[in-house]
């Protein structure tokens, strides 16, 4: 009997093409919009490769005696300085494929940048500002400008933190999680028909227990949401090249999320006994969980304290999946799975208990 109910309910859920269509296309549209809108915000800095820049130095310039040291320091920073005594800086840059050009005067210098090498131009300008800083220091304290003991170099520091994740990978993951938590809508057709035709009351006189009746809704809802969002995941990977890192671990977290969300949604339905109220309760709860969990403001930049964010199961799920995507592993994987499994068990128990109390009230 239970197998028949699961199979029948699963078929009924898949027949609701509008809901399944929204579950599949909704995340795709949201990911496309948000990943594009926040691409600049989440764009990570990438160091430039070694490049060539030209220079011209005026006779009698304060840099004249130290150019060999300056060029050596530039070489250490990945900048090759080549002298071009004649020609307009723009033409010299174009004709020789230079990323920048510097004109050294007697006590000033001018940096020319190319629109095609913006990052290199900024690097060149920063490097020269460090060089000028050495000259100012030498004037104030009487030290040797650009001494070989203190060659100016671009500071590079290796930091021990999570590598940057771009907006496509971030929103491509967290909004599939967000829609998974709204998966109870897939069961709307089944729950509505059961209430309309009094199917629960008909089975009440049979040997089918309340727990089995619950599983007859929970299992097909998990399967329907999984099938829809699996297709969504494949589509978004194909369209946006989203990286999920360790596929097995990510799939386990994703499936546990759907199990927990289905249990939570059914618990709300058994408590309110009304689909409209259930949708309101679930969507409101998911909004707040997402608000603190990084669905709207990325959890990396959120101003909320870690203790507040840790209360949201969406935060644990989002952080675990995003870190797995960019690092291959996450310290939040264990807490995420425990959180989701506890939600599944507790919500399922509350749902069955609420249904039992309601049935005794009708008896």
C-alpha positions in Angstrom: 0.0 0.0 0.0 2.7 2.5 1.0 4.6 1.8 -2.3 1.5 2.4 -4.3 0.8 5.7 -2.5 4.4 6.9 -3.0 4.3 6.0 -6.7 0.9 7.6 -7.2 1.7 10.8 -5.4 5.0 11.1 -7.2 3.1 10.9 -10.5 0.6 13.5 -9.4 3.4 15.9 -8.4 5.1 15.6 -11.8 1.8 16.3 -13.5 1.7 19.8 -12.1 3.7 21.2 -14.9 3.4 24.8 -13.8 5.0 24.2 -10.4 7.7 21.9 -11.8 8.4 24.4 -14.6 8.8 27.2 -12.0 11.1 25.1 -9.9 13.3 24.4 -12.9 13.3 27.8 -14.6 13.1 30.1 -11.5 16.6 29.4 -10.3 18.0 29.8 -13.8 16.5 33.3 -14.2 17.5 34.4 -10.7 21.1 33.1 -11.1 21.4 34.8 -14.5 20.2 38.2 -13.2 22.1 38.3 -9.9 25.4 36.8 -11.1 25.5 39.5 -13.8 24.4 42.3 -11.5 27.0 41.5 -8.8 29.8 40.4 -11.0 31.9 43.5 -10.4 31.3 43.4 -6.7 32.6 39.9 -6.4 35.3 40.2 -9.0 38.6 39.1 -7.4 41.9 40.8 -8.0 44.3 39.0 -10.2 48.0 39.9 -10.3 49.3 41.0 -13.7 52.0 39.1 -15.5 55.4 40.6 -16.3 55.2 43.4 -18.8 57.3 46.0 -20.7 57.1 49.7 -20.3 59.1 52.5 -22.0 60.7 55.5 -20.5 62.5 58.7 -21.4 64.7 60.7 -19.0 65.6 64.3 -19.3 69.3 65.3 -19.0 70.0 66.5 -15.5 67.1 64.6 -14.0 67.4 63.6 -10.4 66.7 60.0 -11.5 69.6 59.9 -14.0 72.2 58.6 -11.6 70.0 55.9 -10.2 68.2 54.6 -13.3 70.2 51.3 -13.2 68.9 50.6 -9.7 65.4 51.7 -10.6 65.4 49.4 -13.6 66.7 46.5 -11.5 64.0 47.1 -8.9 61.4 47.2 -11.7 62.7 43.9 -13.0 62.1 42.4 -9.6 58.5 43.7 -9.7 58.0 42.1 -13.1 58.4 45.4 -15.1 60.9 45.7 -17.9 61.8 49.3 -18.4 63.1 50.1 -22.0 64.5 53.5 -23.0 63.0 55.3 -26.0 64.7 58.7 -26.4 62.5 59.9 -29.3 58.8 59.8 -30.4 55.4 60.6 -28.9 54.7 58.4 -25.9 51.4 57.2 -27.4 53.0 56.2 -30.7 55.9 54.6 -29.0 53.5 52.5 -26.9 51.5 51.4 -29.9 54.4 50.6 -32.1 56.3 48.6 -29.5 53.4 47.0 -27.7 54.3 48.7 -24.4 51.9 48.5 -21.4 52.9 52.0 -20.2 55.4 54.8 -20.7 57.2 57.2 -18.2 58.7 60.6 -18.9 61.2 61.6 -16.2 61.7 65.3 -15.8 64.2 67.1 -13.6 62.1 66.7 -10.4 58.8 65.2 -11.7 57.7 62.3 -13.8 54.6 61.6 -16.0 53.1 58.1 -16.5 51.2 57.3 -19.7 48.8 54.4 -19.6 47.1 52.4 -22.3 43.4 51.6 -22.2 44.3 48.0 -23.3 46.6 47.5 -20.3 44.8 49.2 -17.5 46.0 46.8 -14.7 49.6 47.1 -15.9 49.4 50.9 -16.0 48.1 51.0 -12.4 51.0 48.6 -11.4 53.5 50.8 -13.1 52.1 54.0 -11.4 52.2 52.3 -8.0 55.7 51.1 -8.5 56.9 54.6 -9.4 55.1 56.1 -6.4 57.2 53.8 -4.2 60.3 55.0 -6.0 59.4 58.6 -5.5 58.7 57.8 -1.9 62.3 56.7 -1.5 63.5 60.0 -2.9 61.4 62.0 -0.5 62.7 60.0 2.3 66.3 60.5 1.2 65.7 64.3 1.0 64.2 64.3 4.6 66.6 61.9 6.3 69.7 62.0 4.1 69.6 58.4 3.1 70.6 57.1 -0.3 67.7 57.2 -2.8 66.6 53.8 -4.1 69.6 52.2 -2.4 70.3 48.6 -3.4 69.6 47.6 0.2 66.0 48.8 -0.1 64.9 48.3 -3.6 61.3 49.3 -4.0 59.1 46.3 -4.8 55.4 45.7 -5.1 54.2 44.2 -1.8 52.8 40.7 -2.2 51.4 38.9 0.9 50.1 35.4 0.9 47.0 35.4 3.1 45.5 32.3 4.7 41.8 32.7 3.8 39.1 31.3 1.5 39.9 31.9 -2.2 37.6 34.4 -3.9 34.5 33.0 -5.5 33.0 34.7 -8.4 29.3 35.8 -8.6 28.3 33.0 -11.0 29.5 30.2 -8.8 28.2 31.9 -5.6 24.6 32.7 -6.8 24.6 29.5 -9.0 24.8 27.5 -5.8 22.9 29.4 -3.2 19.8 30.0 -5.2 19.4 26.4 -6.0 19.6 25.8 -2.3 17.0 28.6 -1.7 14.5 27.1 -4.2 15.1 23.7 -2.6 13.8 25.1 0.7 10.6 26.2 -1.1 10.1 22.7 -2.5 6.8 22.1 -0.6 5.0 23.7 -3.5 5.6 20.6 -5.5 3.3 18.7 -3.1 0.5 21.4 -3.4 -1.5 19.3 -5.9 -1.4 16.2 -3.8 -2.1 17.9 -0.5 -5.0 19.9 -2.1 -6.6 16.8 -3.6 -6.3 14.8 -0.3 -8.1 17.5 1.6 -10.7 18.1 -1.1 -11.7 14.5 -1.5 -11.1 13.5 2.2 -8.5 10.9 1.3 -6.9 11.0 4.8 -10.3 10.2 6.4 -10.7 7.2 4.1 -7.4 5.8 5.0 -8.0 6.5 8.6 -10.2 3.4 8.8 -7.5 1.2 7.1 -4.4 -0.3 8.6 -2.2 2.5 7.1 -0.5 4.4 10.0 0.0 8.1 10.3 3.7 7.7 9.8 3.2 5.8 6.6 0.8 8.4 5.3 3.4 11.0 6.1 6.1 9.1 4.2 3.7 8.7 1.3 3.9 12.5 0.9 7.5 13.1 2.1 9.2 10.6 -0.1 7.6 11.6 -3.4 8.1 15.3 -2.6 11.8 14.7 -2.0 12.0 12.8 -5.3 10.1 15.4 -7.3 12.1 18.4 -5.9 15.4 16.4 -6.5 14.4 15.6 -10.1 13.5 19.2 -10.9 16.5 20.8 -9.3 18.9 18.2 -10.6 17.7 19.3 -14.1 18.2 22.9 -13.0 21.7 22.2 -11.8 22.6 20.5 -15.1 21.2 23.5 -17.1 23.0 26.1 -15.0 26.3 24.2 -15.3 25.9 24.1 -19.0 24.9 27.7 -19.3 27.1 29.4 -16.7 29.9 26.9 -16.1 29.1 26.7 -12.4 31.7 24.7 -10.3 30.4 22.4 -7.5 33.8 21.2 -6.3 33.6 17.7 -4.9 30.4 16.4 -6.6 29.8 13.5 -4.2 29.9 15.6 -1.1 28.0 18.5 -2.7 25.3 16.1 -3.9 24.9 14.6 -0.4 24.5 18.1 1.1 22.1 19.0 -1.6 19.9 15.9 -1.1 20.0 16.4 2.7 18.8 19.9 2.1 15.8 18.7 0.1 15.0 16.1 2.7 15.0 18.7 5.5 13.0 21.3 3.4 10.4 18.7 2.6 10.0 17.7 6.2 9.8 21.3 7.3 7.2 22.1 4.7 5.0 19.1 5.6 5.3 20.0 9.3 3.9 23.4 8.5 1.1 21.9 6.5 0.2 19.4 9.3 0.2 22.2 11.8 -1.9 24.7 9.8 -3.9 22.2 7.7 -4.1 24.8 5.0 -1.9 25.1 1.9 -2.1 28.9 1.6 -0.9 29.3 5.3 1.7 26.7 4.7 3.2 28.5 1.7 3.2 31.8 3.7 4.9 30.2 6.7 7.5 28.3 4.6 8.3 31.2 2.3 8.6 33.7 5.3 10.8 31.3 7.2 13.0 30.6 4.2 13.3 34.4 3.6 14.6 35.0 7.1 16.9 32.0 6.9 18.3 33.3 3.6 18.6 36.8 4.9 21.0 35.7 7.6 22.4 32.8 5.5 23.7 34.8 2.5 20.9 34.5 0.0 20.6 38.3 -0.5 23.8 39.7 1.0 26.7 37.4 0.5 27.7 35.8 3.7 31.4 36.8 3.2 30.4 40.5 3.3 27.5 40.3 5.8 27.7 42.6 8.8 25.9 40.0 11.0 27.9 38.3 13.7 28.9 34.7 13.2 26.7 33.6 16.1 23.6 35.1 14.5 24.4 33.6 11.0 25.1 30.2 12.6 21.4 30.0 13.7 20.3 29.7 10.0 20.5 26.3 8.4 20.7 28.0 5.1 24.0 29.6 6.2 25.6 26.3 7.0 24.5 24.8 3.7 25.5 27.8 1.6 28.9 28.1 3.3 29.6 24.4 3.0 28.7 24.3 -0.7 30.5 27.5 -1.7 33.7 26.5 0.2 33.6 23.1 -1.4 33.2 24.8 -4.8 36.3 27.0 -4.4 38.5 24.9 -2.0 37.3 21.3 -2.5 36.4 21.0 1.2 34.7 22.9 4.1 34.8 22.8 7.8 31.0 23.5 7.7 30.2 20.2 6.0 29.7 18.3 9.3 27.6 21.0 11.0 25.6 21.4 7.8 24.7 17.7 7.6 23.9 17.4 11.4 21.7 20.5 11.2 19.8 19.2 8.1 19.4 15.7 9.5 18.1 17.0 12.9 15.6 19.2 11.0 14.4 16.2 9.0 13.9 14.0 12.1 12.4 16.7 14.3 10.0 18.1 11.7 8.9 14.6 10.6 8.1 13.7 14.2 6.2 16.9 14.8 4.2 16.5 11.6 3.2 12.9 12.5 2.3 14.0 16.0 0.2 17.0 14.8 -1.6 14.7 12.3 -2.3 12.2 15.1 -3.7 14.9 17.4 -6.0 16.3 14.7 -7.3 12.8 13.9 -8.1 12.1 17.6 -9.9 15.5 17.7 -12.1 14.4 14.8 -12.8 11.0 16.3 
